[in-house]
């Protein structure tokens, strides 16, 4: 146990934890993005609210969520430790042109980028995750005719001090499919109607893109996947998928909702 603790407290051990947690968080971003794409559907938030319920009640996803929270904490803590130790070990400050020549802007500013993302995560989770679990959200009822499911009747069910139960059933008498769900979509819509929040979100996604560009490649390098055979693929995925496409699509959501309202 002592040797294991010593291994993870070593410089290599810390970098290994950073790499593993960082790649896990990158993978979760893909899953999170796929779910959040439901915001683009013109259904009054039905698909998004159903996705939110699934993500918080499906046991395997709940377990992955706990791993996610632990990974965020470990990634942030070990990033701070590594940054502090690197500053302490650097007894001589290099000239600016030497630093620029030997490392990218992304790698030199990973601490700043990570801090911006961490602050965004705190605000983001307080606004949505905490509200969904403990905020006393209102419920919404969706009614779709069985012979024409594209026509959706939406009825707000205000919170009356007692939570309702998520339900999906068929009303045979009225020939409708009924879905009753917590209305997290309402909170998202209200948040993205605020210009400052949209700007914060977009700037945070830009920071995320820069952070992922260096972090994605660095994570694989730490795990030993820096062979000339794999590096072009890792570089391509890291640049185009994780540094550009994923942050851009995330940023497009608040912009779309802000102007669509």
N, C-alpha and C positions, 0 to 999 in steps of 0.2 A: 504493500500500500504506500509505503514511504517512497519507494523508487518510482511508482506511478505518479505520485504527487510531485516529486522532483522533476520528472520528465515533462509534465504539463506546465510547470513553473519556469522551465528553461526557455531561452529565446526561441529555439526551434519548436518547442511545445506550444508556446503562445501563438506563433505564426501558424502552426497546424490548426489550432482551434479557430483562429481568425479565418483561415482558408475554408475549413469545413462549414462553419456557421455562415460565412459569406455566400458560399455556393448554395447552401440550403435556402437562405433568404432569397437568392436569385431565382431558385426554382419556385418558391412560393409566390414570387411576383407574377410569374406566368399564370399560375392558378388564380390568383387574385384578379389579374387583368381579364381573364376569360369570364369570370363572374361579373365583374363591373361593366363588361360590354352590354349587359342587360339594360344599362341606363340609356342606351341609344334606342331602345324599343319604344315605340309610341303606343304604350298600353297602360298609361297612368301609373307605372311603377310595379305592375303585377309580377312580371318576371324577376325584377330585382328584389322585391320583397320575398318571393318564394326562394330565391337564391340565398338571401340573408337568413331565412329560417333554416334552410338545409345546412348552411355553414356552421350554425350554432347548435344544431341538434343531432346531426349525424355523428355517431360515436367516433369512427376513425378520423373524421375531420376535426373533431374536438380534441382528440389526442395530438394530432399534428399541430393544432393551434397552441397547445401548451408547450410543445417542443419549439414552436416559433417564438413564443414569448421568452423562453429561456435562451434561445439563440440570439435574439435581439440584445438581451442583457449581457450575455457573454461577449458578443461581438463588440459592443460598445465599451465594456469594461476592459477587455484585453487591448482594444485599440488605444484607450487612454494610457494603459500601462506601457505598451510598446512605444507610444509617442513620448511619454515622460522619460523612459529609459534611454531612448535615442538622443533626446536633448541633453540629458545628463552625461552621456558618453561622448558627446561631441564637444571636445575641449577647445577645438579650433574651428571657428566659423570660416567656411569656404567663401571665396569671392563669388559674387552673384553669377558671373558669367560661367564659372566652373560648375556651379550647381545646375544651371540651366542646361549646360552641355551634357551633363551626366545623368539627368533625370527629367522626366516630363513634368509639365505644369500640374497634371493630375496627381502624380505621385507625391510631389512636394506639398500639395495642399489637401491631402486625404483627410487630415484632421479637421480642417475647416469645413470641407464638404460633408464629412460625417456628422459634425456638430449641427449643421443646417438640417440635415436629414433627420437626425435624432429629435431636434426641436419640432420639426414638422410632424413626426410620428406621435409625439406627445399630444400635440394639438389635434391631430387627425383622430387618434384613438379616443380622446376625450369627447370630441364632437360626434363621433359615430358609434364606435364600439361600446363605450361606457353608456351612451344614451340608449342604445339598443337593449343593454342588459338591465340597467337600473334607472332609466330616465322617465319611466311612465309614459311611453309613447302611445299615441292614439292608434286605434285599429282602423283598418279599411276593408270594405267588402267589395269584391268584384263578382259581377254576375254576367255570364256569357250564355247566350242562346245556343242550344245544342245544334241547331240547324244553321247557325251563323256565328261561330265563335269569335270572329273578328270584331264584332260589336260588343263593347264592354260597358256595362253600367257600373259606375263607381259611387259608393256611398261611404262617407266618412263616419266612423264610429268613435266619437270622442272618449278619452280616458275618463272613467267615472269613479276612480279610486279602487277599482277591482279589475285586474287583467282578464281579458278574454282568452280563449284558447284558439290557437291556430287550427283552422279546419278547412278541409277540401271535400265537397260532397256534391251530389247531383240532386237537384230539386225536381223530382219527377213530375209533380203537379204543374209546375211552371215551365218544365222542359228547359231548365237552365243548369249550368255548372256554376257552383258558388265556391269562392275562395275567401276566407277571412284571415287576415294577416296583420302583424305589427307593421306600421307604416314608416319604416326607416327611409323610404323614398322621399317622404315629405321633408324630413330633416336634411337630406342630401340636397333636395331642390331649394330649400330655404338658404342653406349654406352657400350654394353656388349662385344665389341671386345677389350675393355681396361681392362687390368688385375687389375688395381687399383680400378676401379669401381666395378668389380665383387667381389673383396675382401671386399670392403666397404659394398656392398649389403649383402653378406653372413654374415659378422660380425654383421650388423644391424639386420638381421633376428635372429641371436643367442640371441642378446640383447632383441629382441621382444619376443622370446620364454620365457626367464626368467621373463620379465616384465608381460607377460600375465599369467604365472603360478600363481603368487601372485595376480595380479590385477583382474583376472576373478573370483577367489574365493572370494576375498575381496569385489568386487562389489555386488555379491549376498548376502554376509553376511550383508553389509550395508543396503540392501533393505529388510532384515529380512528373507531371504531364507537360514537359517542356521539350519533348523530342521534336526534331525537325519535321517528322512525319505528321504530328498532331498540331503543331503550333499554328500553321496557316488557318486551320479550321477553327481553333479556339479564338484566334485573333478576329476572324470574320464574324463568328457568332457574338463575341464580346462587343465588337464595334457596332454591327448593324442591328442585331436583335436586342441586346441588352442596353447598349448605350444610346441608340437612336430610336428604334421602333417602339419598344416598350414604354420609355418615358414620354415619347411623343403622343402615343395613344392615351396614356393616363392623363396627360396635359390637355388633350382634346376634349375630354369629358366635361370638366367644369366650364370650358370655353363654349362648348355646344349648349350646355344647359343654361348658361348665363344669357346667351343671345336667343335661345329658343323660347324663353319665358316671356 
